[in-house]
Amino acid sequence: MSNNSDRLNPASRALIAGALVGATAAGVEQWRRYQNGEKTIEQATSKVLIDATKAGLISGAAMTVANATAGRPVLTLLTVLSAGAAGLYLLDAMNKRGSDETAE
C-alpha cells in the first residue's frame, strides 16, 4: 500500500540537496580557515550553517518556480539561468566578504 503524501515534493528535495551542497562547500572553506587559525570553531560552524541555509533556500525557491513554469520551456530556461546567476552572485559576494575580512 502506497501513501504518496510521504514523498517529498521536488522543491523539498532541491532545498535539502542545496543545503547539503552549500554545507559541504562552506565546510571545506571554513575548515581551512579554522586550521589556519583565521577563525574559531564557533565562527566557522556559524558560517557553515548560514551558507547552508542560503544555498538551500535558493535551491528550493528555484525549483518551486521551475515547477510552476513546467510546460513552458522558455520560462523554465529563464528560471534556471536566473538561479545560476543568483548562485554566482552569492559566491562572488562571499568571496569579496572573505577577502575584506582577511584584509583587516
C-alpha positions in Angstrom: 0.0 0.0 0.0 1.5 3.3 -1.1 1.0 6.7 0.6 2.0 9.4 -1.8 1.9 12.1 0.9 5.0 10.5 2.5 7.1 11.5 -0.5 9.0 14.8 -0.7 8.0 17.1 -3.5 10.7 18.3 -5.8 11.1 21.7 -4.1 11.7 20.0 -0.8 14.3 17.7 -2.3 16.0 20.7 -4.0 16.1 22.5 -0.7 17.7 19.6 1.1 20.2 18.9 -1.7 21.1 22.6 -1.9 21.6 22.8 1.8 23.9 19.7 1.7 25.9 21.1 -1.2 26.1 24.5 0.5 27.2 23.0 3.8 29.8 20.9 2.1 31.3 23.8 0.2 31.2 26.1 3.1 32.5 23.4 5.4 35.6 22.8 3.3 36.4 26.6 3.2 35.7 27.2 6.9 37.7 24.1 7.9 40.7 25.5 6.0 40.3 28.9 7.8 40.0 27.2 11.2 43.1 25.1 10.5 45.0 28.3 9.6 43.8 30.0 12.8 41.8 32.6 11.0 38.5 31.6 12.7 37.4 29.9 15.8 35.4 26.7 15.6 32.2 28.6 16.7 32.7 31.2 13.9 33.3 28.5 11.3 30.3 26.5 12.4 28.1 29.6 12.3 29.2 30.5 8.8 28.6 26.9 7.5 25.1 27.0 8.9 24.3 30.3 7.4 25.7 29.4 4.0 23.9 26.0 4.0 20.6 27.8 4.8 21.2 30.3 1.9 22.0 27.6 -0.6 19.0 25.5 0.5 16.6 28.4 0.2 17.9 29.4 -3.2 17.7 25.9 -4.5 14.2 25.4 -3.1 12.9 28.7 -4.5 14.4 27.9 -7.9 12.7 24.5 -8.0 9.4 26.0 -6.9 9.5 28.5 -9.7 10.6 25.8 -12.2 7.7 23.6 -11.2 5.3 26.5 -11.6 6.6 27.1 -15.1 6.6 23.4 -16.1 5.4 23.0 -19.7 6.8 26.4 -20.6 10.3 25.8 -21.8 11.3 29.4 -22.2 10.2 30.3 -18.6 11.9 27.2 -17.3 15.1 28.1 -19.1 15.0 31.7 -17.7 14.4 30.3 -14.2 17.4 28.0 -14.4 19.6 30.9 -15.8 18.4 33.2 -13.0 19.1 30.6 -10.4 22.6 30.2 -11.8 23.2 33.9 -11.9 22.0 34.3 -8.3 24.3 31.5 -7.3 27.3 33.2 -9.0 26.3 36.5 -7.4 26.2 34.8 -4.0 29.6 33.2 -4.5 31.1 36.4 -5.6 29.7 38.3 -2.6 31.0 35.6 -0.3 34.5 35.8 -1.9 34.5 39.6 -1.6 33.4 39.5 2.0 36.1 36.8 2.7 38.8 39.0 1.1 37.6 42.0 3.1 37.8 40.0 6.3 41.4 38.9 5.6 42.5 42.4 4.7 41.8 43.7 8.2 
